């Protein structure tokens, strides 16, 4: 798999689908703020890490992939689910990087220049996320390679 930016999804997305994403993001953010008011900012901050638009994004990815397959005369339900699952896995891998970003920022922002801390945290996030992606890609490659190298014995 080659990582690339593809803007075709923006053309497929209708205005009300963007509205749903923003609405869900706002609801999650407002919920995190209410939790922070009641239990304090440290606890409320945990809920800001929730990928606010993930639920809307995954459902839209599934819908668009299914529609794309149906236009070609295929069923598309299974492919849509697989694509949505891959999107969710990518979000989970990126979340590992975000945890490192949060840890680094929390650890160093009080005693150091904020701009340098954010720059360092961003670099750490990018490195950790890339390492998680690369590790998963390598594991999948090994699993597929071992599966394809096993051939039935010829008697």
N, C-alpha and C positions, 0 to 999 in steps of 0.2 A: 504494500500500500504506500502510495506517495502522498504526502501531506500537501494539500493545495487549497487555495481560496477559490470558492466558486460562488458567484453572486446570483446564480440562476434562481435560487430559492426566494430571493427578494421579489423577483418578478412574479413568482407563483403565489406569493402570500397576498391575501386581500386585506383591506384596511381593518375589517372587524377582527381578523386574526391577530393583527398587531395590537388592537385595543384589548383583546383578551390577555395577551402577554403582559401589557403594561398594567392592567387591572390586577391580575394575579400577583405581579411583582409589588404593586402598591399595598395590597392586602397583607402579604407576607411581611413587608417592611413595617407597616403600621402595627401588625401583631408583635413584631420584635420590639418596637418602641413601647408598646403597652407592657410587655413583659419586663423591659428594662425599667420602666417607671415603678412597677410593683416590686421587683426583686433586685434591682440594681443594674448598673451598666455592664458589669462583668458577665453576669448571667444572661442578660438580654443580648449581648454581643454574640453569644453562641448561636442565637437564632438568626442573626444577620448573615451567618455563613451558609444558611439554607439557600440552595440555588433557586431563587424566587420564581424564575420563569421556566424551570426545568419541566414541570408537569405540562405546561402549555406547549413548550417547544417539542417535547417528545411526541405528544399527540398530533401536533401539526406535521412533524417529520413522517410519522406513520401514515397519516392521511394523504400527504403529497406523494409519497412513494407508491401507495396503493393505487391512487388515481393515475399515476404515470404508467404503471403496469397494466391497468385496466384499459387505457387508451391503446395499448398494443395488443389487446385481446386476451390478456392473461388475467389470472385470478387476483394476484397481488396481495392477499391478506398476509400470507406467511412472510413475504419479502418486506412488507411494510413493518411488521413486528420486528423482524431481524434488524432492519435499519434503525428503528426507534431504540432497540436494545443497544446497538452499537453507539448511538448518540448518548445514551445514558451512561454507558461504560466510559466514554470519553469524558463526560462531566465528572464522573467519580474519580478518574485519574487526575483531572485538573484540580479536584478538591484536595487531593494529597498535597499538591503544590501550594494551594491556598492556606493549608494548615501551617506549612513551613513559613509562608509569608506572615501569617498572624503571629506565630511564635517569635520570629526574628524582630518584627516591629514591636511587639510587647516587651521583649527583652532589652532592646537598645534605644527606643525612642525617648525615654526619660532622661538619658544622660548624654545623648549625641545629637548632632545636627539632623533635624527631621528630614530634610531633603536627601541627605546621604543615607539615612536609614531606609527610606522608601525606595531609593535606588537599589540599595543592597538587597532589600526584601524582594523587589521585583526580579532581580537577577537570580536570587535563590529560587523563587517560584518557577521561573522559566527552566532552570536547570533540573529541579526536582521533577517537574511535570514531564519534561523531555526524557528524563531517566526512567520514570515509571512507564511512559509510552514505549520506549525502546525495549525495556525489560519484557513487557507484555508481548510486543511484536516478536521478540526473539523466542519466547516460550511457545507462542503459537506456531512459529516457523519450525521449531524443533519437533513439536507434536505432529505437525503435518508431514514433516520429512520422515520421521520414524514410522508413521502410519503407511506412507507410500513405499517405504523400503521393505516392509514386511510383505512378502509374496508367499502364496501357498506353496508348499513343497510339492515338487513334481515326483510322483512315484512311478 
